[in-house]
Amino acid sequence: MEKAYFYGDLIAELKQLKEQGIEVGTIGKTQLGFEIPYVFLGKKTDTSLVVVGSTHAREHITTLLVMKQIRHYLKNQTVLNGGIYFVPMHNVDGVRICTEGVGFIKDEQRVKQILKVNGGHDFSNWKANADCVDLNTNFDAHWGEGSQNLFFPSPFSYVGKKPMSESENICLAEFLQKIKPDYLITYHTKGEIIFWQFFQEKLRKWRDYRLAKFVAKQTGYRLVGQTQSAGGLKDWCVEKLRIPAVTVEVGEDKYGYPYPYSQIDKIFKKNAEVPQKMLNTLAKEKKYGKKVYEAGDEGGAKGI
C-alpha cells in the first residue's frame, strides 16, 4: 500500500526530478509565502495541457496521483505530442494545515484564527487555504453565486472577500494566461464523476462535451452537466480562457476523508493515460484540422 504523500515528499521528489534534467519551476507563492511548483514534460509546441492537484487540502491524495502520472510518463518514455504542465499541489498551505496542523505557521494571530474557524486541532476535513478561503470558490467566474457558498471564514466553501483574493489563484490564473493551454484537468475527490459544463454557448458546449466524454470513456467515470456551483478553477477556464476544462472527482464515494491512500492504485489505473491521450488527440486535431476522435454518439447528448 502506498503511504500518504505530503508536502515534504513532494519537495524531495521534485528535487530529484530537477537533478535528472526535468523542467521543474514555480507558478508563484501561497498566502504564507511557499512556492507552488510545477513540472513540465514533453515539447514546447502550440499544443499544451495543464493538470492540477490538491486545490482542496483534504484531497491531497490527488497530488500523489499527479506525481504518479509524471513518474509513469518518464519511466515509459511516453510520447507527448506537445507538452503537459503538472501542478501537483495548488493549495500548498492548506495541505500542510490538513496533514501537519498549524505548527509550521509563524503568525500567531493567523494560527488563532485557523483554530477558531476549525473548532480544534483536527484538520482532516480542512479544504481551505491559510486564509480559510476555499480556493475552488474564489475564482472570478460567477463568484459568490454558488448554492453552497459561504461568506465568512470556514474550513470549506468560503468564497473570500472578493474574487481572486487569494495569491494561490492569482498566480495560477496568471500562469495559465501566459502559457495559453488547450485543455485543463483539475483533480478532486470523490465520487468518480466529471464536471465539464459552465454556461458555454452552443458551439463551445458541444466541443467541451465531446472532449469531456473522451475523459469519461478513458476513466469510466460519469459525466455531470450544469450544476449550481461557481467560482471554481474549471469554471474560470471555461468562462475567461474559453478553453475546455474538467473537474475530475476521483475515487469511490463510499470512503471518507482523508481519502485512504490504499485506493491510489485503483485511482491511478483509471487516470494514468488521460492527460497524454487528451494532449495527443488535441495535437492531431490541430494538425489535420478536423475531429480525429469521436467520443461516442454526439447526437445522444441530452439535457445539455
C-alpha positions as CSV (number, residue, x, y, z in Angstrom):
1,M,0.0,0.0,0.0
2,E,1.3,3.5,-0.9
3,K,1.9,5.7,2.1
4,A,0.4,9.1,2.4
5,Y,2.2,11.8,0.3
6,F,2.7,15.2,1.8
7,Y,4.4,18.5,1.1
8,G,7.9,17.3,2.2
9,D,7.6,14.2,0.0
10,L,6.7,16.4,-3.0
11,I,9.6,18.8,-2.5
12,A,12.1,15.9,-2.1
13,E,10.8,14.2,-5.3
14,L,10.8,17.4,-7.3
15,K,14.4,18.0,-6.3
16,Q,15.3,14.6,-7.7
17,L,13.4,15.3,-11.0
18,K,15.3,18.6,-11.3
19,E,18.6,16.8,-10.8
20,Q,17.6,14.5,-13.7
21,G,17.2,17.4,-16.0
22,I,13.4,17.6,-15.9
23,E,11.9,21.1,-16.0
24,V,10.7,22.0,-12.5
25,G,9.6,25.5,-11.7
26,T,7.2,27.6,-9.7
27,I,4.0,29.3,-10.7
28,G,4.2,31.7,-7.7
29,K,3.7,31.7,-4.0
30,T,1.0,30.9,-1.5
31,Q,-0.5,33.3,1.1
32,L,2.1,32.0,3.5
33,G,4.9,32.5,1.0
34,F,5.6,28.9,0.0
35,E,6.3,28.2,-3.6
36,I,3.7,26.4,-5.7
37,P,5.7,24.1,-8.0
38,Y,5.1,22.8,-11.5
39,V,6.7,20.1,-13.7
40,F,6.8,20.2,-17.5
41,L,7.0,17.2,-19.7
42,G,7.1,17.0,-23.4
43,K,7.9,19.7,-26.0
44,K,7.1,23.4,-26.2
45,T,4.8,23.4,-29.2
46,D,1.5,25.0,-30.0
47,T,-0.4,22.3,-28.0
48,S,-0.3,22.1,-24.2
49,L,-2.4,20.8,-21.4
50,V,-2.4,21.5,-17.6
51,V,-3.1,19.1,-14.8
52,V,-3.8,20.4,-11.3
53,G,-4.0,18.5,-8.0
54,S,-4.9,19.4,-4.4
55,T,-6.9,22.6,-4.8
56,H,-8.8,21.3,-1.8
57,A,-6.5,20.4,1.1
58,R,-8.2,17.2,2.3
59,E,-8.0,15.8,-1.2
60,H,-4.1,15.6,-1.1
61,I,-4.2,12.1,-2.5
62,T,-4.6,13.9,-5.9
63,T,-1.1,15.2,-5.5
64,L,0.2,11.6,-5.4
65,L,-2.0,10.8,-8.4
66,V,-0.4,13.7,-10.4
67,M,3.1,12.6,-9.4
68,K,2.4,9.0,-10.3
69,Q,1.3,10.2,-13.8
70,I,4.7,12.1,-14.1
71,R,6.6,9.0,-13.0
72,H,4.7,6.8,-15.4
73,Y,5.4,9.0,-18.4
74,L,9.0,9.3,-17.6
75,K,9.5,5.6,-16.9
76,N,7.7,4.6,-20.1
77,Q,9.2,7.4,-22.2
78,T,5.6,8.2,-23.2
79,V,5.2,10.1,-26.5
80,L,3.8,13.5,-25.9
81,N,2.8,15.5,-29.0
82,G,3.1,18.8,-27.2
83,G,3.6,19.5,-23.5
84,I,1.9,18.9,-20.2
85,Y,2.3,21.3,-17.2
86,F,1.6,19.4,-14.0
87,V,0.8,21.5,-10.9
88,P,0.7,18.7,-8.2
89,M,-0.3,20.8,-5.2
90,H,-2.2,24.0,-5.9
91,N,-3.1,24.6,-2.2
92,V,0.2,24.0,-0.5
93,D,-0.7,25.9,2.7
94,G,-4.0,24.1,3.1
95,V,-2.4,20.6,2.5
96,R,0.2,21.4,5.1
97,I,-2.5,22.5,7.6
98,C,-4.5,19.4,6.8
99,T,-1.6,17.0,7.2
100,E,0.7,18.8,9.7
101,G,-1.5,21.0,11.7
102,V,-0.7,24.7,12.4
103,G,2.8,24.2,14.0
104,F,4.6,25.4,10.9
105,I,2.8,28.7,10.8
106,K,4.7,31.5,12.4
107,D,1.9,34.1,12.6
108,E,0.2,33.6,16.0
109,Q,-2.9,35.6,15.0
110,R,-3.3,33.5,11.9
111,V,-3.0,30.3,14.0
112,K,-5.6,31.5,16.4
113,Q,-8.0,32.4,13.6
114,I,-7.5,29.0,11.9
115,L,-8.0,27.1,15.1
116,K,-11.2,29.1,15.9
117,V,-12.6,28.6,12.4
118,N,-11.8,24.9,12.5
119,G,-13.0,24.4,16.1
120,G,-9.9,22.5,17.2
121,H,-6.8,20.8,16.1
122,D,-8.3,18.0,13.9
123,F,-7.8,19.3,10.3
124,S,-8.5,16.0,8.5
125,N,-11.6,17.6,6.8
126,W,-9.9,21.0,6.1
127,K,-10.5,22.1,2.4
128,A,-9.4,25.8,2.6
129,N,-6.1,27.7,2.4
130,A,-4.4,29.5,5.2
131,D,-6.9,32.4,5.0
132,C,-9.8,29.9,5.5
133,V,-10.8,30.5,1.8
134,D,-12.0,27.7,-0.4
135,L,-9.8,28.2,-3.5
136,N,-12.4,26.4,-5.7
137,T,-15.0,29.1,-4.9
138,N,-12.7,32.1,-5.2
139,F,-12.1,32.3,-9.0
140,D,-13.7,35.1,-10.9
141,A,-16.4,33.0,-12.6
142,H,-19.9,33.8,-11.3
143,W,-18.2,34.4,-8.0
144,G,-20.4,34.1,-4.9
145,E,-23.3,32.6,-6.9
146,G,-22.8,29.0,-5.9
147,S,-25.7,27.4,-3.9
148,Q,-23.4,26.3,-1.1
149,N,-21.2,29.4,-1.0
150,L,-20.3,30.8,2.4
151,F,-19.4,34.5,3.1
152,F,-17.5,34.0,6.3
153,P,-14.2,32.2,7.1
154,S,-14.7,28.4,7.1
155,P,-12.8,25.1,6.6
156,F,-14.8,24.9,3.3
157,S,-17.0,26.9,0.9
158,Y,-15.9,30.4,2.0
159,V,-15.6,32.4,-1.2
160,G,-13.2,35.1,0.2
161,K,-13.6,38.8,0.5
162,K,-13.6,39.3,-3.3
163,P,-13.0,37.2,-6.4
164,M,-9.3,36.2,-6.9
165,S,-8.4,37.5,-3.5
166,E,-6.0,34.6,-2.8
167,S,-2.4,34.5,-4.1
168,E,-2.7,30.8,-5.0
169,N,-5.4,31.7,-7.5
170,I,-3.9,34.9,-8.8
171,C,-0.6,33.2,-9.7
172,L,-2.3,30.1,-11.2
173,A,-4.5,32.4,-13.3
174,E,-1.5,34.4,-14.5
175,F,0.4,31.2,-15.3
176,L,-2.5,29.9,-17.4
177,Q,-2.9,33.2,-19.2
178,K,0.8,33.1,-20.0
179,I,1.1,29.6,-21.3
180,K,-2.4,29.5,-23.0
181,P,-3.2,25.8,-22.6
182,D,-5.6,24.0,-24.9
183,Y,-7.2,22.0,-22.0
184,L,-7.2,21.7,-18.2
185,I,-7.8,18.8,-15.9
186,T,-8.2,19.5,-12.2
187,Y,-8.3,16.5,-9.9
188,H,-10.5,16.4,-6.8
189,T,-12.1,13.6,-4.7
190,K,-14.6,11.9,-4.7
191,G,-17.4,10.2,-6.5
192,E,-16.0,9.1,-9.9
193,I,-17.7,11.9,-11.7
194,I,-16.6,14.6,-14.2
195,F,-17.9,18.2,-14.2
196,W,-17.4,19.9,-17.6
197,Q,-20.2,22.4,-18.1
198,F,-20.3,26.1,-17.2
199,F,-22.7,28.3,-19.2
200,Q,-21.0,27.6,-22.6
201,E,-22.9,28.7,-25.6
202,K,-23.9,26.0,-28.1
203,L,-20.8,25.5,-30.2
204,R,-18.4,25.5,-27.3
205,K,-20.8,23.3,-25.3
206,W,-20.7,20.6,-28.0
207,R,-16.9,20.9,-28.2
208,D,-16.4,20.7,-24.4
209,Y,-19.0,17.9,-24.1
210,R,-17.3,15.8,-26.8
211,L,-13.9,16.2,-25.0
212,A,-15.3,15.5,-21.6
213,K,-16.9,12.4,-23.0
214,F,-13.4,11.4,-24.1
215,V,-12.2,11.6,-20.4
216,A,-15.3,9.7,-19.3
217,K,-14.6,6.9,-21.7
218,Q,-11.0,6.7,-20.5
219,T,-11.8,6.7,-16.8
220,G,-15.2,5.0,-16.7
221,Y,-16.5,8.0,-14.7
222,R,-19.9,9.6,-15.1
223,L,-20.4,13.0,-16.8
224,V,-22.3,15.6,-14.9
225,G,-23.7,18.7,-16.7
226,Q,-24.6,22.2,-15.3
227,T,-24.6,22.5,-11.5
228,Q,-25.3,25.2,-9.0
229,S,-21.6,25.6,-8.1
230,A,-19.5,28.6,-9.2
231,G,-16.1,30.2,-8.7
232,G,-14.1,27.1,-9.5
233,L,-10.9,26.6,-11.5
234,K,-12.7,24.7,-14.2
235,D,-15.4,27.4,-14.3
236,W,-12.8,30.2,-14.7
237,C,-11.0,28.3,-17.5
238,V,-14.3,27.8,-19.4
239,E,-15.5,31.4,-18.9
240,K,-12.4,33.5,-19.1
241,L,-9.9,31.5,-21.1
242,R,-12.7,29.9,-23.2
243,I,-11.0,26.6,-23.2
244,P,-12.5,23.2,-22.4
245,A,-11.7,22.1,-18.8
246,V,-12.9,19.3,-16.5
247,T,-13.1,18.8,-12.8
248,V,-12.4,15.0,-12.3
249,E,-13.6,13.7,-9.0
250,V,-11.6,10.5,-8.5
251,G,-12.2,7.7,-6.0
252,E,-15.4,5.9,-4.9
253,D,-17.8,7.9,-2.8
254,K,-18.1,5.3,-0.1
255,Y,-14.8,6.4,1.6
256,G,-14.4,9.4,4.0
257,Y,-11.6,11.9,4.5
258,P,-8.7,11.9,4.5
259,Y,-9.2,9.7,1.4
260,P,-7.5,6.4,2.0
261,Y,-4.2,6.0,0.2
262,S,-4.9,2.3,-0.1
263,Q,-7.1,3.3,-3.1
264,I,-4.4,5.1,-5.1
265,D,-3.6,2.2,-7.4
266,K,-7.2,1.9,-8.4
267,I,-7.4,5.6,-9.0
268,F,-4.2,5.8,-10.9
269,K,-5.1,2.9,-13.2
270,K,-8.2,4.7,-14.3
271,N,-6.4,8.1,-14.8
272,A,-2.9,7.2,-15.8
273,E,-3.2,7.8,-19.6
274,V,-5.8,10.6,-19.6
275,P,-3.6,13.6,-19.9
276,Q,-1.3,12.0,-22.5
277,K,-4.2,10.8,-24.7
278,M,-6.0,14.1,-24.4
279,L,-2.9,16.0,-25.4
280,N,-2.2,13.8,-28.4
281,T,-5.8,13.9,-29.5
282,L,-5.8,17.7,-29.4
283,A,-2.5,17.9,-31.3
284,K,-3.8,15.6,-34.0
285,E,-7.0,17.6,-34.4
286,K,-4.9,20.8,-34.8
287,K,-2.6,19.1,-37.4
288,Y,-5.4,17.7,-39.5
289,G,-8.0,20.4,-38.9
290,K,-10.7,18.0,-38.0
291,K,-12.0,15.9,-35.2
292,V,-9.9,12.7,-35.1
293,Y,-11.7,11.2,-32.1
294,E,-15.5,10.8,-31.9
295,A,-16.3,10.2,-28.2
296,G,-19.5,8.2,-28.8
297,D,-22.7,9.4,-30.4
298,E,-22.7,13.2,-30.0
299,G,-26.4,13.3,-31.1
300,G,-27.2,11.3,-27.9
301,A,-26.3,14.2,-25.6
302,K,-29.5,15.1,-23.8
303,G,-30.2,17.8,-21.3
304,I,-27.1,19.9,-22.0
